[in-house]
Every structure is written in C-alpha cells, then in structure tokens.
C-alpha cells in the first residue's frame, strides 16, 4: 500500500509541473488539428478514387474473356 501512496504522490508532484495551455492556445491548436485532418482525409480520399478508377478500368479490359 505504501508503494501505491508514493506513486500517487509522485504523480501529483509531476502534474504540478505541467504547463497547461490557456483557452486561446487550446482553440488555436484544435483548429489546426481539424484543418489538417480534413486536408489529409481529402488527400487519401482522392488517392483512393484514382486507384479505384484505374483498377476498374483494368478489370473491365481483362474481364471479358
């Protein structure tokens, strides 16, 4: 039980050292994450559409035997 108590005390001390963002920093960082998520998702969707179109064309030529 003593080790658990020491661990929790250590956690409490370390949490006091954490530099928490203020509200404006949190809002700015959230906007950045959302924008980059949309950009990367759009990029992956575009690549997927290109691959799907190419594979569909390949299969349509090779499938009529």
C-alpha positions as CSV (number, residue, x, y, z in Angstrom):
1,X,0.0,0.0,0.0
2,X,2.9,2.3,0.7
3,X,4.2,2.0,-2.9
4,X,0.8,3.0,-4.3
5,X,0.8,6.0,-2.0
6,X,4.3,7.0,-3.1
7,X,3.4,6.6,-6.8
8,X,0.3,8.8,-6.4
9,X,2.3,11.4,-4.6
10,X,4.9,11.4,-7.4
11,X,2.1,11.8,-10.0
12,X,0.6,14.7,-8.1
13,X,4.0,16.4,-7.9
14,X,4.6,15.9,-11.7
15,X,1.2,17.2,-12.6
16,X,2.0,20.5,-10.8
17,X,5.0,20.9,-13.2
18,X,2.8,20.5,-16.3
19,X,2.4,23.7,-18.4
20,X,-1.3,23.7,-19.3
21,X,-2.4,25.7,-22.4
22,X,-4.7,28.6,-21.9
23,X,-8.1,28.7,-23.7
24,X,-6.9,30.6,-26.8
25,X,-4.0,28.2,-27.3
26,X,-6.4,25.3,-26.9
27,X,-8.8,26.7,-29.5
28,X,-5.9,27.5,-32.0
29,X,-4.4,24.0,-31.6
30,X,-7.9,22.4,-32.1
31,X,-8.5,24.4,-35.3
32,X,-5.1,23.3,-36.6
33,X,-5.8,19.7,-35.9
34,X,-9.2,19.8,-37.5
35,X,-7.9,21.6,-40.6
36,X,-5.0,19.1,-41.1
37,X,-7.4,16.2,-40.5
38,X,-9.7,17.5,-43.3
39,X,-6.7,18.0,-45.6
40,X,-5.2,14.6,-45.1
41,X,-8.6,12.9,-45.3
42,X,-9.3,14.7,-48.6
43,X,-5.9,13.6,-49.9
44,X,-6.5,10.0,-49.0
45,X,-10.0,10.0,-50.5
46,X,-8.6,11.5,-53.7
47,X,-5.9,8.8,-54.0
48,X,-8.5,6.1,-53.3
49,X,-10.7,7.4,-56.0
50,X,-7.8,7.4,-58.5
51,X,-6.9,3.9,-57.6
52,X,-10.5,2.7,-57.8
53,X,-10.9,4.3,-61.3
54,X,-7.6,2.8,-62.5
55,X,-8.4,-0.7,-61.2
56,X,-12.0,-0.6,-62.5
57,X,-10.5,0.2,-66.0
58,X,-8.0,-2.6,-65.7
59,X,-10.7,-5.1,-64.6
60,X,-13.1,-4.0,-67.4
61,X,-10.5,-4.7,-70.1
62,X,-9.3,-8.0,-68.6
63,X,-12.7,-9.4,-67.5
64,X,-14.3,-10.1,-71.0
65,X,-12.7,-13.4,-72.0
